[in-house]
Amino acid sequence: MQEFLARVKPKQKKIFTSLRSSIKALPEVEESIEIDELSGEWCPAYRVRGTDLARVRFEDQLAVTFPVEPNFEKKVYQDENLDNAVIERVKEAEETGETKWASVDIKSTDDVENVFPVLKLRHSILMA
């Protein structure tokens, strides 16, 4: 991970470090560096019990992407505590193969605080 982070812009590194520490604090999260199928770039990937939790992409904008299965999507719409902009990104999830993926741009640590609850919800479904 240190080798990967050495190539990241300082501002993105600060934001990513905040996001990463929140994700890694969740139980049973595994972290790896993989080639993202959508962008073709190396990115951190997070899984719970072998299933994708999220990926973090470093392009012009730092973004977190996560799969949106029907069960998860339904729970997102039912959760009144989630950020409206994040819910909108779930609604706009794009189908890639058999899976829809949502992408949320992260420009600040405030954005991390807005997106983390949806990742925590996804984590709880994967742990069930």
N, C-alpha and C positions, 0 to 999 in steps of 0.2 A: 504494500500500500504506500509506503514512504516513497518508493521510486515513482509510482504513479503521481502522487501529490506534488512531487518536485516539478512537474510540468504544468501544474495548475496555476492560474492567475491568483495573486494574493487575495483579492476580494472574494473570489469564488472559493478559495481554500477556507477562508474564515466562515463563510456561510455553510459550506459542505461539512466542515468540522462540527458545527452545531447540529446539522441534520443527522450526520453519522452517529454522533454520541447518543442522540435520542433513539434512533433506530436500533443501535446495538444494545441499548439498555433493555429492550424487549426480550423476553425469554425465548431461547432456542433459535435466535436469528444467526444465520451463517452469512458471512461476507466473502465475496470473491471479486476478482477483476476479470471481466469477460468482454468479448466483442459484442456490441449491441447489434441485434439483427436489423433494426430499423436504420441506424445511422452508419453502421460499419466501423464505428469508433470503439476504442476500449472504454469501459465504464465500470464503476462499482455496481455489483448486483447483490441483492439481499434475498435470501430464501428462508422459509420456515417449513421444516419437515419436508424438504425437497420441492416445495412449491414457491413460485415467484411471489415475493412480497413487493419489491420495487427495484428500479434501476435508477441511477443518477447519471444524467448526460451532461457533458461539459462541451457545449458548442458556443455560439455567440452568447447564449444565455444558459445559465445553470437551470436544469429542469429535472424533476422527478417524474418517472413514468411508472405506471402500475397497471396490472391486468384488471379488467372489469367483467367479471362473470355475472350472470343474471342474479344469483343469490346476493352477491356483494352489492350490486347496483341497487337492488330493492332496499337493502339496509341503509345505504347512503341516503336515499330519498326519504326514508323514515326518520333519520337522525336529525333532530332540530338543532343540534349543537354544532353542526359542521358549517364551515365558512361557505357563503353563497357562491363565491367565485370558484371554489374547489368543486362544489356540486355541479356548477355549470360545465366545468372541464370533464366531469364524469359523463354528463349528458352528451358531450361532444366527442366522446371516446371513439377512436378510429379502429376499424376492424383490420387486423393483420393476421392473415391465415384464419385460424379458427377462434382467435381471441381478440377481444376489443382491448385497446390500451388507452388510458387517459394520460395526459401530460400536463403538468403544472409548472410554469416558470417560477423560479425562485430568485428574487432580486435582493432579498435582505433576510436578516434573521427573523423579522416579523412574518415574512412569508413562510419560513420554516414552522413557526408557531401556528400558522393557518392551515398548513398541509398535514402536519403531523397527526392530528386527530383522525383523518381519513386513513392514514397508514396504520394507526393503532386499531381502528375498526377492522381493517383488512386482516391485521395480525390476529385479532380475537377470533375471526371466522376461521382462519387457518389453524388455530390452536384447538378449535372445538372438536 
